[in-house]
Amino acid sequence: MKEEFKKYLAMILAVFCTAALSILFFFILFRMDALRSLIGKILNILMPFIYGAGIAYVLKPLCNTYERFLNKHWHPKRQKLIGTVSVIGSIVTGLVVIYAVLAMLLPQLALSVARIARSLPEMIESISHMVDHLFEGNEVIRNYIMQLSDAGTESLSGWLKESILPYMNMILTGLSDSMINVAGIFMDLFIGLVVAIYLLYGRRKFKKQGKLLLYSLFKERWADKIIEEIRFADRVFSGFIGGKLLDSAIIGGICYIGMMIMGLHYAILISVIVGVTNIIPFFGPYIGAIPSAIILLTVSPMSCLMFVIFIVILQQVDGNIIGPKILGSSTGLSGIWVLFSILLFGGLFGFVGMIIGVPVFAVIYDLIRQLIIRGLELRSKSKMFDDYQHEYPRKE
């Protein structure tokens, strides 16, 4: 009787859970806008903690390095002082590096942008002369281009008079709103810095608390699996993102040196563009090279051609020599999954998504892989996976 009662109770609970999940699914489906708005509000509120977690994660290796160094030279009884000095040292080092980079780059970037703005009329006139010379023997195409140019100039003039001037007050209001938003971002970053200090100082305590929580909720075998997956995610993220940042800094430096040797204009500006966009896997080199080539085309076609040849060679060296050496072990993703992850996460989260998409998808891919292995083991089909791995060995 008890067994029959338990059977019916299990059936009732299964039906109830299925109905509840179905209701929840349809509620989420039809209330997607409200849910997205709620998630956006929660993320805005927690943004300082998100910034703080990001800063702490980036500075954690540096903090550990300081701590190991101080442990060798200071007495073990000074653990609290060692921890405090390590956290302060890593924060100060990070701020000094950021200040040094900005102090070196910003004046040069400002000069490059100002130079482009001053020489813009000459560039337009130069392009116009080049078009005239190029289509000198074909009056039809030349007249058509001139008509397009005149029409474009008239449209721009009309747009400035009819759209921009009447709404100048709105633009100024929008500018003030943008300034408020920028001030808000700086405030979030300041609070995030404070949060990062707390996270760095208590990182070992938080790690132990996380372990206690896991082993209190899951069986030991599953808790071990989760910890193993978290360690894998940490290796992938720290190795990939840290390696990408170093790789991009080296590529930006080589680009600057190469442009200076070739005597090309706007070396600092273009090197920063190339270095920053190189952080994005797959698409980064093209995203940085196209606007840079257009900038140099306004100087001279020969400068543009020299830059394009140089950047193609540089990207080949990066893709085949520098990148693999710095990034070390692969994420285990094939080219199609790298492209898929960049498009998916880039579409969802923009520029940041394009950067973190590959390591995030690598973790998801590994989770699915572990689930497949477990499922095959339960069904006594492990040989299928062994045969697959033998035929398509995983790159490590």
C-alpha positions, 0 to 999 in steps of 0.5 A: 500500500505504501509503495502504491501511495509513493508511486501515485505521489511521484506521478502527482509531483511530476505532473505538478512540476511539468505544469509549473514549468510550462506556466513559467515558460509561457510567462517568460515568453509573453513577458520577455520585455518586462523580464529584460527590463527587470534584468537591466535594472538589476544589472545597473544596480549591481554594476559597481560589483560587476566592475569590482569583480572584473578588476579583482579577477584581472589583478588576482595574479599580480596580488598572488605574485606580491604575496608569494614574494613577501612570504619569502622575505617577511616573517610568517606571523605577518600574514595580515600585513602581507595580505594588506600590502599585496592588495594595495601593491596590486591596486597601485600597480594597476593604476600606475600602468593605466596612468602611464599608458594614458599619459603616453597615448592620449596627447599623441592621439589628440594631436593625430585627431587634430591633424586629421581635422585640420587637413580634412579640407585638403584631403577632400580636395586631394580625393576630388583631384584624384577622381578627376585625374582617374576619370579624365577620359570619361566625361559621363562618369566624371559628370555623374560623380560631380553630380553626386558630390554636389547633391551630397554637399547640398543634402549635408547643408540642408541637413545642418540648417533644417535638422541640426540648428533647430534641435541644438537645444535638444543636442545640448540636453543630450550632451548634458545627459551623456556627461551625467552618464559618464559621471555615473560610470566613473562613480561605479568604477570608483565603488568597483575599485573599493569592492575589488579591494574587499574581494582581493583581500578576502579571496581565500575566505570567499573561496572556502565559503563557496566550497562549504556551500557546494558540499552542503548542497551537492554530493561529494562527487558532484561538488568535485565535478563542479569545482573541477569545471570552475577551475577549468573556466578560470584557466580558460578565462585567465589564459585566453583574456590575459594572453589576448591582452598581451598579444594585442599590446605586442602587435600594437607596439610592432605596428608602431615601430613598423610604421615609424620605420616606413615613415607613415603618418598617424603611427600612434593613432593607427597602432592603438586602433590595431592593438585594441581591435586585435583583442577581438578574435577572428574579426579583430584584424580586419576591424582595425585594418579597414579604418586605418587604411582609409585614414592613410588613403587620405594621405596618399594611395602609396601609404595606404598600400604600404600599410595594407601589405605590412598589416597582412604580414603582421597578422600572419606572423601574429596568427602563426607565431606570436599568438600561439606562443603567448596563448599557449594551450588552445580553448579546444574550439574549432574555427566554426565554433569560434566564429559562432561564439563571436557572432552570438555573444557579440550580437547579445553583448556588443564589443565585450561579448566579442571578447569574452564569447570564445572563453565562455563558449569554451566552458559551455562546450566542455560542460556539454562534453562532460555530459556526453561522456557521463551519458555514454558511461551510463549506457555502457557506450564509452567505447564510442567516445574513445573511438571518436577521440582517437579519430579526432584528437582534442587539441590541448 
